[in-house]
């Protein structure tokens, strides 16, 4: 596998536009699926948002069943088990549309993602035949049970137990699972419990003796979704309901969370684009001092920033979809594919965490600026942006907090460097040698210049990571201050590179000149803003890891790497805002 297609490999090689997938390449089948999902959500779900928020009995369950009848619940389920076995791009285009149904998106994602995929990827053929047809049709709804009252991010700290009975026919489960989405009406629970101290995954049906569902939680947002405790008191679970292997539940849990993070990112970019649409329409109608809000530079700046960051996040998600689609090529999901699936999902753990953090934080930017654009009305329940603001906050907690996901990035990189999977340390030494020899090339202009800038950003990361690894040694793995700084650099690099590569590729595709201009401007603004963050984080890491004259020498080298041409950022924002205002939405949707 070449570095550009390997998890984390983008940091160590020059990636070219032909190596990334962009949304402009979606085929007619993808676009038709997107339209169908859009129409379903707009016509069947959006008019019922208030009833969903009030938890009208049976409504969410009924809407999920309708989605199942349209084939929207079985996109990743093989055809042999009642699904459509579609690609990762299909799950993204649908994932972008379901947020228009507010809390429906949460229940949908919990069912189709972390609820069903453990069986798709790690189930036996018999488990797949028994459960997947009902999950794909909506006849049965799934829930994922990992979190406990005393263990959230520390999944391996779970206290729930599973003990084999004397007859060897059933495991007896005891414990409490907390904050379980869909628990109020789910039929199938993917429950994690420890067998002799080792985490194991089980399929637990709602009507098994000893299974009790707690009351609904009163949440800040996503009020239409069901969130309850799942209480297990001597629950009898057949031995054939073990998913994966005894004691290997962490393999299922962590890898399913990887794909869950990727799917969350798709929903987050759809939500961010919707927030931008709601905000610009309001700003065009609302007048102050006799002028629409869209006529003010302060408002235009907000619209431009949300549009540019949404562009980067969208580019990241589709790029990652392309990587995962390639990684899953040839995987037979109809049989026992536990090992192959686990390896494929683990490969892109870094990228999935980056997706989750980037997209969820862009969404928070979009809704926060949306409330600000609405002014006092943004604080009033009747305006959609108020609900969107509350709903967005959970995404930085779901599927592992953003802090945990940030720490996964350098942790995984260092682990792969030590095992020889990624030549990270050798690349860091090469950067130091290059800086001492003064061998940096010139920047170039336009999008090619931006691509060169991303390469220098990677070298800045390698410089900082190399110095930190050399000087902090074993202490680095426990120094979260430094690790978070390195993670932020990787996050910005992946976002800026994804945006630039997409803009370069789009110039050669059959899209309008207006479209090409927007992506170029969005990529440019995003890249320059990313470099500002990369420079600051690199300085902080280097100052923490090095001292004295050596630090001065290293910082002089860093200045060469982060040098960039003067650019009129204000004009870029003006042009991007114009495009958003003209279309009254994310302009290339």
C-alpha positions as a printed Julia matrix, in Angstrom:
589×3 Matrix{Float64}:
   0.0     0.0     0.0
   1.5     3.34   -1.03
   1.85    5.99    1.66
  -0.88    8.26    0.25
  -3.41    5.45    0.72
  -2.16    4.36    4.15
  -3.62    5.68    7.39
  -1.56    8.69    8.48
   0.6     8.35    5.39
  -0.45   11.74    4.02
   1.98   13.37    6.46
   4.98   11.66    4.88
   4.39   12.0     1.17
   3.22   14.36   -1.54
  -0.41   13.58   -2.28
  -1.67   14.47   -5.75
  -5.2    15.52   -6.78
  -5.83   12.25   -8.61
  -5.36   10.38   -5.31
  -8.35   11.98   -3.57
 -12.09   11.63   -4.13
 -14.11   14.85   -4.27
 -17.9    15.35   -4.13
 -17.88   16.75   -7.65
 -17.14   13.16   -8.8
 -20.34   11.69   -7.41
 -22.17    9.72  -10.09
 -25.83    9.92  -11.02
 -26.74    7.03   -8.71
 -25.25    8.92   -5.77
 -27.03   12.12   -6.75
 -30.35   10.32   -7.2
 -29.95    8.73   -3.76
 -29.15   12.15   -2.3
 -32.29   13.67   -3.86
 -34.42   10.81   -2.59
 -33.06   11.2     0.95
 -33.49   14.97    0.77
 -37.11   14.7    -0.37
 -37.95   12.09    2.27
 -36.54   14.19    5.1
 -38.03   17.46    3.82
 -41.51   16.02    3.19
 -41.93   13.37    5.87
 -39.71   14.42    8.78
 -39.11   18.18    8.75
 -42.84   18.99    9.18
 -42.89   16.77   12.28
 -39.82   18.17   14.06
 -41.84   19.72   16.88
 -43.71   16.45   17.49
 -40.37   14.62   17.51
 -38.96   17.1    20.02
 -41.95   16.39   22.25
 -41.3    12.64   21.9
 -44.7    11.85   20.43
 -45.21    8.15   21.11
 -44.2     5.89   18.23
 -43.28    8.73   15.87
 -39.51    8.25   15.73
 -39.86    4.52   15.4
 -42.39    4.94   12.6
 -40.16    7.35   10.69
 -37.23    4.95   10.96
 -39.44    2.21    9.55
 -40.37    4.49    6.65
 -36.68    5.1     6.03
 -36.19    1.34    6.03
 -38.9     0.87    3.42
 -37.01    3.31    1.18
 -33.78    1.36    1.65
 -32.09    4.08    3.7
 -31.36    1.84    6.7
 -29.56   -0.89    4.78
 -27.06    1.06    2.7
 -24.09   -0.81    4.22
 -25.87   -4.13    4.69
 -25.03   -6.73    1.99
 -27.81   -7.48   -0.49
 -27.84  -11.1     0.67
 -29.14   -9.88    4.05
 -31.76   -7.42    2.85
 -29.6    -4.35    2.31
 -28.24   -2.65   -0.79
 -24.49   -3.06   -0.12
 -23.64    0.43   -1.33
 -20.34    2.28   -1.15
 -19.06    4.76    1.44
 -20.01    7.73   -0.78
 -23.65    6.65   -0.59
 -23.58    6.72    3.2
 -22.09   10.23    3.09
 -24.68   11.72    0.72
 -27.51   10.35    2.86
 -25.72   11.34    6.06
 -25.56   14.93    4.81
 -29.33   15.05    4.28
 -30.75   13.5     7.46
 -29.81   16.48    9.72
 -32.67   18.4     8.1
 -34.82   16.14   10.26
 -33.21   17.39   13.5
 -33.09   14.62   16.14
 -34.07   12.04   13.54
 -30.46   12.21   12.37
 -29.25   10.99   15.77
 -31.57    7.99   15.9
 -30.83    7.2    12.26
 -27.06    7.33   12.77
 -27.17    5.26   15.96
 -29.17    2.56   14.19
 -27.39    2.43   10.83
 -23.9     3.04   12.24
 -22.7     1.85   15.62
 -25.94   -0.1    16.17
 -25.89   -2.3    13.06
 -22.3    -2.28   11.84
 -20.85   -4.49   14.6
 -22.93   -7.3    13.12
 -22.11   -6.31    9.51
 -18.35   -6.28   10.11
 -17.81   -8.68   13.03
 -20.87  -10.94   13.12
 -20.97  -14.57   12.07
 -22.9   -15.5     8.91
 -25.62  -16.91   11.18
 -25.87  -13.66   13.18
 -26.04  -11.66    9.96
 -28.81  -13.84    8.55
 -30.79  -13.6    11.79
 -30.52   -9.87   12.52
 -29.52   -7.85    9.47
 -32.7    -8.25    7.35
 -34.85   -6.8    10.16
 -32.35   -4.02   10.88
 -32.19   -3.09    7.19
 -35.97   -2.98    6.8
 -36.64   -1.07   10.02
 -38.62   -3.94   11.48
 -36.0    -3.99   14.24
 -34.07   -1.01   15.64
 -30.57   -1.23   17.1
 -28.72    0.48   19.94
 -25.05    0.48   20.95
 -24.28   -0.03   24.67
 -20.72    0.82   25.66
 -20.83    3.82   28.04
 -21.45    3.21   31.74
 -22.11    5.6    34.64
 -18.47    5.35   35.7
 -16.76    4.93   32.32
 -17.21    7.18   29.31
 -14.02    7.81   27.36
 -12.36    5.02   29.37
 -14.2     2.24   27.58
 -11.93   -0.47   28.99
 -12.93    0.63   32.49
 -16.41   -0.86   32.01
 -17.77   -2.76   35.03
 -20.54   -4.82   33.36
 -19.82   -8.54   33.62
 -20.73  -11.67   31.69
 -20.41  -15.1    33.33
 -20.97  -18.4    31.53
 -23.69  -20.49   33.17
 -23.08  -24.02   34.42
 -24.72  -25.54   31.35
 -22.48  -23.55   28.98
 -25.52  -22.33   27.04
 -25.85  -18.71   28.15
 -23.83  -15.81   29.5
 -25.34  -14.06   32.5
 -24.9   -10.29   32.14
 -24.99   -7.76   34.95
 -24.37   -4.02   34.79
 -25.78   -0.68   33.73
 -25.22    1.11   30.45
 -25.64    4.88   30.36
 -26.74    7.41   27.7
 -27.87    4.77   25.21
 -29.36    6.28   22.06
 -32.53    4.56   20.79
 -32.83    2.59   24.04
 -36.46    3.62   24.56
 -37.65    1.67   21.52
 -34.72   -0.47   20.32
 -35.12   -4.21   19.84
 -31.45   -5.19   19.54
 -28.67   -3.98   21.83
 -24.95   -4.37   21.11
 -23.76   -4.68   24.71
 -20.19   -4.71   26.0
 -19.42   -6.67   29.17
 -16.34   -8.31   30.64
 -15.77  -12.06   30.56
 -13.13  -12.85   33.2
 -12.02   -9.24   33.05
 -11.83   -9.01   29.24
 -14.25   -6.88   27.21
 -16.62   -8.82   24.98
 -19.48   -7.77   22.72
 -22.91   -9.43   22.87
 -26.16   -9.16   20.91
 -28.87   -8.7    23.55
 -32.54   -8.66   22.61
 -34.97   -6.4    24.4
 -37.26   -9.2    25.52
 -34.52  -11.3    27.14
 -35.22  -11.86   30.85
 -33.25   -9.45   33.02
 -33.18   -6.54   30.52
 -34.77   -3.32   31.81
 -34.85    0.12   30.19
 -34.56    3.21   32.4
 -36.51    6.47   32.0
 -35.72    8.99   29.26
 -32.96   11.48   30.04
 -33.9    15.17   29.98
 -31.24   16.47   27.59
 -30.0    19.92   26.57
 -30.49   19.15   22.9
 -31.37   16.35   20.46
 -34.55   16.09   22.52
 -36.41   14.04   19.93
 -33.99   11.14   20.23
 -34.38    8.48   22.89
 -31.62    8.33   25.54
 -31.99    5.89   28.44
 -30.08    3.54   30.69
 -30.03   -0.14   29.81
 -30.01   -2.19   33.02
 -28.88   -5.82   33.0
 -29.8    -7.95   35.99
 -28.88  -11.58   35.43
 -29.79  -11.17   31.77
 -29.53  -14.51   29.94
 -27.79  -14.17   26.57
 -27.21  -17.23   24.33
 -23.54  -18.1    23.76
 -24.07  -17.82   20.01
 -24.73  -14.08   20.49
 -21.08  -13.25   21.13
 -19.93  -10.81   18.44
 -16.33  -11.31   17.39
 -14.32  -13.25   19.94
 -14.45  -13.62   23.71
 -12.14  -11.04   25.26
 -11.73   -9.16   21.97
 -14.61   -6.74   22.43
 -12.2    -3.81   22.34
 -11.45   -4.66   18.71
 -15.14   -4.38   17.88
 -15.7    -1.32   20.06
 -12.8     0.81   18.89
 -13.13   -0.04   15.23
 -16.87    0.54   15.16
 -16.24    3.89   16.84
 -13.83    4.68   13.99
 -16.54    4.28   11.38
 -19.03    5.99   13.69
 -16.77    9.05   13.8
 -16.6     9.13   10.03
 -20.39    8.91    9.74
 -20.87   11.58   12.4
 -18.67   13.89   10.33
 -20.91   13.44    7.29
 -23.96   14.46    9.32
 -22.07   17.4    10.82
 -21.16   18.88    7.44
 -24.78   18.57    6.35
 -25.84   20.34    9.54
 -23.25   23.1     9.06
 -24.46   23.75    5.53
 -28.04   23.87    6.79
 -27.08   26.35    9.52
 -25.42   28.54    6.91
 -28.55   28.38    4.74
 -30.85   29.31    7.64
 -28.56   32.18    8.66
 -28.04   33.77    5.26
 -31.78   33.67    4.5
 -32.54   35.37    7.79
 -29.77   37.92    7.22
 -31.2    38.76    3.79
 -34.65   39.45    5.25
 -33.68   41.22    8.46
 -32.88   44.95    8.15
 -30.94   47.2    10.48
 -30.4    50.9     9.83
 -32.42   50.43    6.64
 -30.0    47.83    5.22
 -30.29   44.01    5.09
 -27.84   42.32    7.44
 -26.16   40.78    4.41
 -25.03   44.26    3.44
 -22.72   44.58    6.45
 -19.09   43.47    6.37
 -19.25   42.07    9.88
 -22.03   39.67    8.84
 -20.39   38.88    5.52
 -17.22   37.87    7.37
 -19.18   35.33    9.39
 -20.86   33.89    6.3
 -17.51   33.63    4.51
 -15.77   31.9     7.4
 -18.54   29.34    7.82
 -18.58   28.68    4.07
 -14.8    28.26    3.85
 -14.59   25.97    6.88
 -17.59   23.96    5.65
 -15.78   23.53    2.35
 -12.69   22.17    4.09
 -14.74   19.78    6.26
 -16.68   18.53    3.24
 -13.4    17.97    1.38
 -12.04   16.0     4.34
 -15.08   13.73    4.59
 -15.19   12.84    0.89
 -11.44   12.32    0.78
 -11.72    9.92    3.72
 -14.67    8.15    2.09
 -12.42    7.51   -0.89
  -9.67    6.09    1.32
 -12.09    3.83    3.16
 -13.76    2.66   -0.03
 -10.35    1.68   -1.39
  -9.43    0.01    1.9
 -12.62   -2.06    1.92
 -12.33   -3.12   -1.71
 -12.72   -6.85   -2.05
 -13.94   -7.41    1.51
 -16.68  -10.07    1.56
 -19.19   -8.92    4.16
 -21.44  -11.93    3.64
 -19.12  -14.32    5.47
 -16.9   -14.27    8.54
 -14.7   -11.25    7.83
 -13.83  -10.22   11.39
 -10.07  -10.01   10.96
 -10.14   -8.35    7.56
 -12.8    -5.84    8.62
 -10.95   -5.01   11.82
  -7.75   -4.35    9.92
  -9.5    -2.18    7.32
 -11.27   -0.09    9.97
  -8.17    0.29   12.13
  -6.1     1.48    9.18
  -7.89    4.83    9.05
  -8.32    5.44   12.78
  -6.34    8.69   12.47
  -8.41   10.0     9.57
 -11.71    9.06   11.23
 -10.75   10.96   14.39
  -9.69   13.95   12.29
 -13.02   13.84   10.45
 -14.98   13.84   13.69
 -13.08   16.74   15.26
 -12.95   18.9    12.13
 -16.61   18.49   11.18
 -18.07   18.79   14.69
 -16.12   21.98   15.36
 -17.07   23.49   12.01
 -20.69   22.74   12.9
 -20.28   24.49   16.23
 -18.82   27.5    14.4
 -21.77   27.51   11.99
 -24.49   27.41   14.64
 -22.71   29.83   16.96
 -22.32   32.41   14.2
 -25.87   31.6    13.14
 -27.22   32.6    16.54
 -25.08   35.75   16.44
 -26.45   36.69   13.02
 -30.0    36.18   14.29
 -29.28   38.38   17.31
 -31.91   38.1    20.04
 -34.14   36.03   17.76
 -31.45   33.35   17.75
 -32.27   32.8    21.4
 -35.97   32.25   20.74
 -37.38   28.76   20.39
 -39.47   29.56   17.31
 -36.34   30.09   15.23
 -34.65   26.88   13.99
 -31.15   28.13   14.77
 -31.94   27.98   18.52
 -32.55   24.24   18.33
 -29.62   23.71   16.0
 -27.33   25.48   18.46
 -28.4    23.16   21.29
 -28.34   20.06   19.14
 -24.84   20.66   17.81
 -23.1    20.56   21.18
 -23.39   16.8    21.63
 -21.24   16.1    18.57
 -18.06   17.07   20.41
 -18.95   14.41   23.02
 -20.37   11.64   20.83
 -18.09    8.81   19.63
 -15.33    9.84   22.04
 -14.81   13.44   23.11
 -12.88   15.7    20.77
 -10.05   15.73   23.31
  -9.82   11.93   23.19
  -9.97   11.98   19.4
  -7.21   14.58   19.23
  -5.01   12.44   21.47
  -5.68    9.37   19.32
  -3.94   11.11   16.4
  -0.39   11.56   17.79
  -0.75    8.41   19.9
  -1.47    6.29   16.83
   1.24    8.02   14.79
   3.88    7.37   17.45
   2.76    3.76   17.82
   3.01    3.19   14.07
   6.39    4.93   13.99
   7.76    2.63   16.71
   6.46   -0.5    14.94
   7.9     0.62   11.6
   4.53    1.0     9.89
   5.19    4.69    9.25
   8.75    6.06    8.8
   7.9     9.09   10.92
  11.21    9.5    12.76
  13.28    9.1     9.59
  11.13   11.76    7.9
  11.62   14.1    10.88
  15.4    13.7    10.66
  15.27   14.4     6.91
  13.44   17.68    7.53
  16.05   18.8    10.07
  18.81   17.98    7.61
  17.03   19.85    4.81
  16.65   22.96    6.96
  20.33   22.94    7.91
  21.32   22.65    4.26
  18.99   25.49    3.23
  17.39   23.28    0.6
  13.81   24.6     0.65
  12.33   25.41   -2.75
  10.26   28.49   -3.6
   6.52   28.6    -2.97
   5.04   29.07   -6.45
   1.7    30.76   -7.13
  -2.0    30.0    -7.12
  -3.28   26.56   -6.16
   0.08   24.94   -6.95
   1.65   27.38   -4.52
  -0.92   26.36   -1.91
  -0.06   22.7    -2.48
   3.59   23.54   -1.89
   2.55   25.33    1.28
   0.85   22.16    2.55
   4.12   20.29    2.03
   5.94   22.86    4.14
   3.2    22.55    6.78
   3.9    18.81    6.94
   7.59   19.54    7.39
   6.76   21.96   10.21
   4.85   19.14   11.92
   7.7    16.67   11.38
  10.17   19.19   12.77
   8.08   19.75   15.91
   7.27   16.06   16.36
  10.9    15.05   15.87
  12.22   17.53   18.42
   9.5    16.55   20.91
  10.18   12.83   20.47
  13.95   13.27   20.77
  13.98   15.59   23.78
  10.97   14.37   25.76
  11.5    10.67   25.13
   9.1     8.39   27.0
   7.58   11.4    28.77
   6.02   12.49   25.48
   3.25    9.88   25.62
   1.96   11.4    28.87
   2.46   15.07   27.96
  -1.01   15.98   26.75
  -0.08   19.65   26.32
   2.45   18.74   23.64
   0.37   15.92   22.17
  -2.63   18.23   21.71
  -0.41   20.77   19.97
   0.86   18.1    17.56
  -2.71   16.86   17.02
  -3.88   20.35   16.13
  -1.13   20.63   13.53
  -2.15   17.32   11.93
  -5.79   18.36   11.96
  -5.04   21.63   10.16
  -2.75   19.92    7.65
  -5.35   17.31    6.71
  -8.04   19.96    6.32
  -5.97   22.4     4.28
  -4.5    19.71    2.04
  -7.92   18.16    1.41
  -9.29   21.55    0.39
  -6.37   22.4    -1.87
  -6.28   19.0    -3.58
 -10.01   19.21   -4.2
  -9.71   22.71   -5.67
  -6.94   21.53   -8.0
  -8.94   18.51   -9.12
 -12.12   20.53   -9.66
 -10.32   22.81  -12.11
 -10.15   19.81  -14.49
 -13.75   18.65  -13.99
 -16.91   19.61  -15.86
 -18.32   22.15  -13.41
 -19.19   25.82  -13.8
 -16.57   28.56  -13.66
 -18.47   29.96  -10.69
 -18.01   26.65   -8.89
 -14.3    26.57   -9.68
 -13.84   30.1    -8.4
 -15.59   29.34   -5.13
 -13.53   26.25   -4.34
 -10.29   28.05   -5.17
 -11.13   30.98   -2.89
 -12.39   28.73   -0.08
  -9.28   26.56   -0.32
  -7.04   29.63   -0.26
  -8.69   31.24    2.75
  -8.79   27.93    4.61
  -5.14   27.14    3.86
  -3.83   30.5     5.05
  -5.89   30.36    8.23
  -4.67   26.81    8.84
  -1.06   27.91    8.48
  -1.6    30.57   11.14
  -2.66   27.83   13.57
   0.13   25.48   12.5
   2.79   28.14   13.09
   1.48   28.94   16.57
   1.18   25.29   17.63
   4.63   24.44   16.27
   6.18   27.28   18.27
   4.46   26.12   21.46
   5.57   22.51   21.01
   9.15   23.48   20.2
   9.4    25.87   23.14
   8.15   23.09   25.44
  10.62   20.55   24.07
  13.78   22.59   23.48
  15.65   25.43   25.24
  18.54   27.86   24.75
  20.51   28.51   21.57
  19.32   25.28   20.02
  15.73   26.5    20.29
  16.63   29.75   18.51
  18.17   27.78   15.65
  15.14   25.5    15.35
  12.7    28.42   15.42
  14.67   30.09   12.63
  14.13   26.92   10.59
  10.44   26.93   11.44
  10.1    30.5    10.14
  11.31   29.27    6.73
   8.68   26.55    6.72
   5.73   28.76    7.64
   6.67   31.69    5.4
   3.84   32.51    3.02
   3.08   35.19    0.45
   1.05   38.26    1.29
  -2.6    37.62    0.47
  -5.66   39.85    0.64
  -7.71   37.77    3.07
 -10.38   40.46    3.31
 -11.04   40.31   -0.42
 -11.29   36.52   -0.22
 -13.93   36.8     2.49
 -15.85   39.38    0.49
 -15.92   37.15   -2.57
 -16.96   34.07   -0.6
 -19.7    36.01    1.17
 -20.99   37.27   -2.18
 -21.34   33.69   -3.41
 -23.21   32.62   -0.27
 -25.56   35.62   -0.38
 -26.29   35.17   -4.09
 -27.31   31.52   -3.61
 -28.79   31.99   -0.13
 -27.06   28.77    0.95
 -23.74   26.93    0.83
 -23.11   27.87   -2.79
 -21.9    24.57   -4.23
 -24.47   22.3    -2.58
